[in-house]
Amino acid sequence: MGSSSPFFMICILHSIIAMTSGSLMMFYMKEVYTFGHGVQTATNLLGSTPHDQLLIKTSDSFSGLLLLAIGLLLFMVSFVNDRDFQPFFAKGCMILHVFMVMWRIYFERKVEDLAWDCLRQTVGDVLLALSWLFFLVYSWREKYD
């Protein structure tokens, strides 16, 4: 099976993470905010007026739907056995995670309510990017050994 087994496992892991996060964002955003940030910050993040709350809830629902779609896409891609496609896809995913880290460092940490949580999320993005990097090193080692 070769390098497709690690590719399959990484895709499935990322798929589970994305689908779980997306589902929680769509249906349990208030609870997720409270669990992740605390009651006071969750209250601030959920908006102060009914109009703001509706906009934030709609935005979170669409973000969750996007994460759910990404998770399903990752699940489908996990079954691709093309040896040329797998490293290409892994490089793209790694670049996306690096951009997410840059976004968190340069923009998200400036949001007062999210600044303390930025480090934890950045570490998570770095770990997800490293999983793709490990796959690339593994496939490169397999290719040239």
MODELLER restraints for C-alpha pairs under 7 A, 6 or more apart:
rsr = mdl.restraints
at = mdl.atoms
rsr.add(forms.Gaussian(group=physical.xy_distance, feature=features.Distance(at['CA:3:A'], at['CA:139:A']), mean=5.88, stdev=0.5))
rsr.add(forms.Gaussian(group=physical.xy_distance, feature=features.Distance(at['CA:4:A'], at['CA:81:A']), mean=6.03, stdev=0.5))
rsr.add(forms.Gaussian(group=physical.xy_distance, feature=features.Distance(at['CA:6:A'], at['CA:135:A']), mean=6.72, stdev=0.5))
rsr.add(forms.Gaussian(group=physical.xy_distance, feature=features.Distance(at['CA:7:A'], at['CA:78:A']), mean=6.65, stdev=0.5))
rsr.add(forms.Gaussian(group=physical.xy_distance, feature=features.Distance(at['CA:7:A'], at['CA:135:A']), mean=6.80, stdev=0.5))
rsr.add(forms.Gaussian(group=physical.xy_distance, feature=features.Distance(at['CA:8:A'], at['CA:78:A']), mean=4.66, stdev=0.5))
rsr.add(forms.Gaussian(group=physical.xy_distance, feature=features.Distance(at['CA:8:A'], at['CA:79:A']), mean=6.62, stdev=0.5))
rsr.add(forms.Gaussian(group=physical.xy_distance, feature=features.Distance(at['CA:11:A'], at['CA:74:A']), mean=5.59, stdev=0.5))
rsr.add(forms.Gaussian(group=physical.xy_distance, feature=features.Distance(at['CA:11:A'], at['CA:75:A']), mean=6.37, stdev=0.5))
rsr.add(forms.Gaussian(group=physical.xy_distance, feature=features.Distance(at['CA:11:A'], at['CA:78:A']), mean=5.23, stdev=0.5))
rsr.add(forms.Gaussian(group=physical.xy_distance, feature=features.Distance(at['CA:12:A'], at['CA:74:A']), mean=6.97, stdev=0.5))
rsr.add(forms.Gaussian(group=physical.xy_distance, feature=features.Distance(at['CA:12:A'], at['CA:75:A']), mean=5.83, stdev=0.5))
rsr.add(forms.Gaussian(group=physical.xy_distance, feature=features.Distance(at['CA:12:A'], at['CA:78:A']), mean=6.58, stdev=0.5))
rsr.add(forms.Gaussian(group=physical.xy_distance, feature=features.Distance(at['CA:15:A'], at['CA:71:A']), mean=4.09, stdev=0.5))
rsr.add(forms.Gaussian(group=physical.xy_distance, feature=features.Distance(at['CA:15:A'], at['CA:72:A']), mean=6.57, stdev=0.5))
rsr.add(forms.Gaussian(group=physical.xy_distance, feature=features.Distance(at['CA:15:A'], at['CA:74:A']), mean=5.31, stdev=0.5))
rsr.add(forms.Gaussian(group=physical.xy_distance, feature=features.Distance(at['CA:15:A'], at['CA:75:A']), mean=5.66, stdev=0.5))
rsr.add(forms.Gaussian(group=physical.xy_distance, feature=features.Distance(at['CA:16:A'], at['CA:71:A']), mean=6.61, stdev=0.5))
rsr.add(forms.Gaussian(group=physical.xy_distance, feature=features.Distance(at['CA:18:A'], at['CA:67:A']), mean=5.36, stdev=0.5))
rsr.add(forms.Gaussian(group=physical.xy_distance, feature=features.Distance(at['CA:18:A'], at['CA:68:A']), mean=6.08, stdev=0.5))
rsr.add(forms.Gaussian(group=physical.xy_distance, feature=features.Distance(at['CA:18:A'], at['CA:70:A']), mean=6.70, stdev=0.5))
rsr.add(forms.Gaussian(group=physical.xy_distance, feature=features.Distance(at['CA:18:A'], at['CA:71:A']), mean=4.85, stdev=0.5))
rsr.add(forms.Gaussian(group=physical.xy_distance, feature=features.Distance(at['CA:19:A'], at['CA:67:A']), mean=6.19, stdev=0.5))
rsr.add(forms.Gaussian(group=physical.xy_distance, feature=features.Distance(at['CA:19:A'], at['CA:68:A']), mean=4.47, stdev=0.5))
rsr.add(forms.Gaussian(group=physical.xy_distance, feature=features.Distance(at['CA:19:A'], at['CA:71:A']), mean=4.91, stdev=0.5))
rsr.add(forms.Gaussian(group=physical.xy_distance, feature=features.Distance(at['CA:21:A'], at['CA:64:A']), mean=6.99, stdev=0.5))
rsr.add(forms.Gaussian(group=physical.xy_distance, feature=features.Distance(at['CA:22:A'], at['CA:64:A']), mean=3.74, stdev=0.5))
rsr.add(forms.Gaussian(group=physical.xy_distance, feature=features.Distance(at['CA:22:A'], at['CA:65:A']), mean=5.93, stdev=0.5))
rsr.add(forms.Gaussian(group=physical.xy_distance, feature=features.Distance(at['CA:22:A'], at['CA:67:A']), mean=4.72, stdev=0.5))
rsr.add(forms.Gaussian(group=physical.xy_distance, feature=features.Distance(at['CA:22:A'], at['CA:68:A']), mean=4.88, stdev=0.5))
rsr.add(forms.Gaussian(group=physical.xy_distance, feature=features.Distance(at['CA:23:A'], at['CA:64:A']), mean=6.08, stdev=0.5))
rsr.add(forms.Gaussian(group=physical.xy_distance, feature=features.Distance(at['CA:23:A'], at['CA:68:A']), mean=6.64, stdev=0.5))
rsr.add(forms.Gaussian(group=physical.xy_distance, feature=features.Distance(at['CA:25:A'], at['CA:60:A']), mean=6.02, stdev=0.5))
rsr.add(forms.Gaussian(group=physical.xy_distance, feature=features.Distance(at['CA:25:A'], at['CA:61:A']), mean=6.21, stdev=0.5))
rsr.add(forms.Gaussian(group=physical.xy_distance, feature=features.Distance(at['CA:25:A'], at['CA:64:A']), mean=4.86, stdev=0.5))
rsr.add(forms.Gaussian(group=physical.xy_distance, feature=features.Distance(at['CA:26:A'], at['CA:60:A']), mean=6.38, stdev=0.5))
rsr.add(forms.Gaussian(group=physical.xy_distance, feature=features.Distance(at['CA:26:A'], at['CA:61:A']), mean=4.30, stdev=0.5))
rsr.add(forms.Gaussian(group=physical.xy_distance, feature=features.Distance(at['CA:26:A'], at['CA:64:A']), mean=5.06, stdev=0.5))
rsr.add(forms.Gaussian(group=physical.xy_distance, feature=features.Distance(at['CA:26:A'], at['CA:65:A']), mean=6.80, stdev=0.5))
rsr.add(forms.Gaussian(group=physical.xy_distance, feature=features.Distance(at['CA:33:A'], at['CA:42:A']), mean=5.03, stdev=0.5))
rsr.add(forms.Gaussian(group=physical.xy_distance, feature=features.Distance(at['CA:34:A'], at['CA:42:A']), mean=5.16, stdev=0.5))
rsr.add(forms.Gaussian(group=physical.xy_distance, feature=features.Distance(at['CA:41:A'], at['CA:113:A']), mean=6.09, stdev=0.5))
rsr.add(forms.Gaussian(group=physical.xy_distance, feature=features.Distance(at['CA:46:A'], at['CA:53:A']), mean=5.74, stdev=0.5))
rsr.add(forms.Gaussian(group=physical.xy_distance, feature=features.Distance(at['CA:46:A'], at['CA:56:A']), mean=6.52, stdev=0.5))
rsr.add(forms.Gaussian(group=physical.xy_distance, feature=features.Distance(at['CA:47:A'], at['CA:53:A']), mean=4.91, stdev=0.5))
rsr.add(forms.Gaussian(group=physical.xy_distance, feature=features.Distance(at['CA:87:A'], at['CA:136:A']), mean=6.06, stdev=0.5))
rsr.add(forms.Gaussian(group=physical.xy_distance, feature=features.Distance(at['CA:90:A'], at['CA:132:A']), mean=5.46, stdev=0.5))
rsr.add(forms.Gaussian(group=physical.xy_distance, feature=features.Distance(at['CA:90:A'], at['CA:136:A']), mean=6.94, stdev=0.5))
rsr.add(forms.Gaussian(group=physical.xy_distance, feature=features.Distance(at['CA:94:A'], at['CA:129:A']), mean=4.77, stdev=0.5))
rsr.add(forms.Gaussian(group=physical.xy_distance, feature=features.Distance(at['CA:94:A'], at['CA:132:A']), mean=5.85, stdev=0.5))
rsr.add(forms.Gaussian(group=physical.xy_distance, feature=features.Distance(at['CA:94:A'], at['CA:133:A']), mean=6.90, stdev=0.5))
rsr.add(forms.Gaussian(group=physical.xy_distance, feature=features.Distance(at['CA:97:A'], at['CA:125:A']), mean=5.75, stdev=0.5))
rsr.add(forms.Gaussian(group=physical.xy_distance, feature=features.Distance(at['CA:97:A'], at['CA:126:A']), mean=6.98, stdev=0.5))
rsr.add(forms.Gaussian(group=physical.xy_distance, feature=features.Distance(at['CA:97:A'], at['CA:129:A']), mean=5.43, stdev=0.5))
rsr.add(forms.Gaussian(group=physical.xy_distance, feature=features.Distance(at['CA:98:A'], at['CA:129:A']), mean=6.81, stdev=0.5))
rsr.add(forms.Gaussian(group=physical.xy_distance, feature=features.Distance(at['CA:101:A'], at['CA:122:A']), mean=5.50, stdev=0.5))
rsr.add(forms.Gaussian(group=physical.xy_distance, feature=features.Distance(at['CA:101:A'], at['CA:125:A']), mean=6.19, stdev=0.5))
rsr.add(forms.Gaussian(group=physical.xy_distance, feature=features.Distance(at['CA:101:A'], at['CA:126:A']), mean=6.98, stdev=0.5))
rsr.add(forms.Gaussian(group=physical.xy_distance, feature=features.Distance(at['CA:104:A'], at['CA:118:A']), mean=6.39, stdev=0.5))
rsr.add(forms.Gaussian(group=physical.xy_distance, feature=features.Distance(at['CA:104:A'], at['CA:122:A']), mean=6.56, stdev=0.5))
rsr.add(forms.Gaussian(group=physical.xy_distance, feature=features.Distance(at['CA:108:A'], at['CA:114:A']), mean=6.78, stdev=0.5))
rsr.add(forms.Gaussian(group=physical.xy_distance, feature=features.Distance(at['CA:108:A'], at['CA:115:A']), mean=6.83, stdev=0.5))
rsr.add(forms.Gaussian(group=physical.xy_distance, feature=features.Distance(at['CA:108:A'], at['CA:118:A']), mean=6.85, stdev=0.5))
rsr.add(forms.Gaussian(group=physical.xy_distance, feature=features.Distance(at['CA:109:A'], at['CA:115:A']), mean=4.23, stdev=0.5))
rsr.add(forms.Gaussian(group=physical.xy_distance, feature=features.Distance(at['CA:109:A'], at['CA:118:A']), mean=5.71, stdev=0.5))
